[in-house]
Structures are given as structure tokens and as C-alpha cells.
Amino acid sequence: MNTNATLRAVLIDDEFMGLNSLHILLDKHCPKVRSVAESRSPIAAIEMIENYCPDIVFLDINMPRMNGFEMLEKLKWRNFDLIFTT
């Protein structure tokens, strides 16, 4: 992998503060990770992942209506690294 490459990320957390904290941490510690999409809804996140084909997904497990594991089962495209942020 090119060490100068930027990783495209999708961030998924039902809580605003969770997404905000993740942005702060990524900006401070991971300058080569760029958020291309974020969602507070796991249902909307499925479409985002399928459309953006990110390199990495940051995923909260405990979310209403559908948890992170259920969301992962519904994906057709799964060629990304996954970090749980629960």
C-alpha cells in the first residue's frame, strides 16, 4: 500500500457525540483517514457503504432498530477494514 494514500472512511454511530468524538480523534491521530460519509442510521449506512466502497468503516454496535452486526449481514460489498466504536 502507498504510505501517502488517504483512506476513505464511513462513520456510523447513532449518537451525535459519538460521531463528533470520532471526527476529533481521527483529525488528531489519523490525518490519512478521510471521512467520505457518515450516518446516524444503520439503514442509511448500508446504502452509503455500497455507494462509497470505503477502505475502512467505523461502526457502533449498539444502535436502535438494527445493531451493527445485523447491518453487516445486510451488506453486499464487504471489502473494507472494520473498527467497532462501541
C-alpha positions as CSV (number, residue, x, y, z in Angstrom):
1,M,0.0,0.0,0.0
2,N,1.2,3.5,-0.8
3,T,2.1,5.2,2.6
4,N,0.9,8.5,1.2
5,A,-2.5,7.2,0.3
6,T,-5.6,8.6,2.1
7,L,-8.0,6.0,3.5
8,R,-11.7,6.7,2.7
9,A,-13.9,6.0,5.8
10,V,-17.6,5.7,6.5
11,L,-18.5,6.5,10.1
12,I,-21.6,5.0,11.7
13,D,-23.0,5.9,15.1
14,D,-26.5,6.6,16.2
15,E,-25.3,9.3,18.7
16,F,-24.1,12.7,17.5
17,M,-21.5,12.9,20.2
18,G,-20.0,9.6,19.1
19,L,-19.6,10.8,15.6
20,N,-18.2,14.1,16.8
21,S,-15.7,12.4,19.1
22,L,-14.6,10.1,16.3
23,H,-14.0,13.1,14.0
24,I,-11.9,14.8,16.6
25,L,-9.8,11.6,17.2
26,L,-9.3,10.9,13.5
27,D,-8.3,14.5,12.8
28,K,-5.8,14.5,15.7
29,H,-4.3,11.0,15.3
30,C,-5.1,9.7,11.8
31,P,-4.5,12.5,9.3
32,K,-4.5,10.0,6.4
33,V,-8.1,8.9,7.2
34,R,-10.8,11.0,5.5
35,S,-14.5,10.6,6.2
36,V,-16.4,10.3,2.9
37,A,-19.8,9.7,4.6
38,E,-21.3,9.4,8.0
39,S,-24.6,8.2,9.3
40,R,-26.6,8.0,12.5
41,S,-28.9,5.4,10.9
42,P,-27.6,1.8,10.2
43,I,-30.3,1.5,7.4
44,A,-28.9,4.6,5.6
45,A,-25.4,3.4,6.2
46,I,-25.9,0.3,4.2
47,E,-26.5,2.4,1.1
48,M,-23.6,4.6,1.9
49,I,-21.2,1.7,2.2
50,E,-22.4,0.2,-1.0
51,N,-22.1,3.6,-2.9
52,Y,-18.8,4.8,-1.5
53,C,-16.9,1.4,-1.2
54,P,-14.8,2.7,1.7
55,D,-11.4,1.4,2.7
56,I,-12.5,1.4,6.4
57,V,-15.7,1.5,8.3
58,F,-16.0,2.7,11.9
59,L,-19.2,1.1,13.3
60,D,-21.1,1.4,16.6
61,I,-22.6,-1.9,17.6
62,N,-25.5,-0.8,19.8
63,M,-28.0,1.2,17.7
64,P,-31.8,1.3,17.7
65,R,-33.8,-0.7,15.1
66,M,-30.7,-2.6,13.8
67,N,-27.4,-3.3,15.6
68,G,-24.0,-3.2,13.9
69,F,-23.9,-7.0,13.4
70,E,-27.3,-7.0,11.7
71,M,-26.2,-4.2,9.5
72,L,-23.1,-6.0,8.4
73,E,-25.1,-9.1,7.5
74,K,-27.2,-7.0,5.0
75,L,-24.2,-5.7,3.1
76,K,-23.4,-7.0,-0.3
77,W,-20.0,-5.2,-0.5
78,R,-17.7,-6.1,2.4
79,N,-14.2,-5.3,1.1
80,F,-13.2,-2.9,3.9
81,D,-11.4,-3.0,7.2
82,L,-13.8,-2.7,10.2
83,I,-13.3,-1.0,13.5
84,F,-16.0,-1.2,16.2
85,T,-16.5,2.0,18.1
86,T,-18.9,0.9,20.7
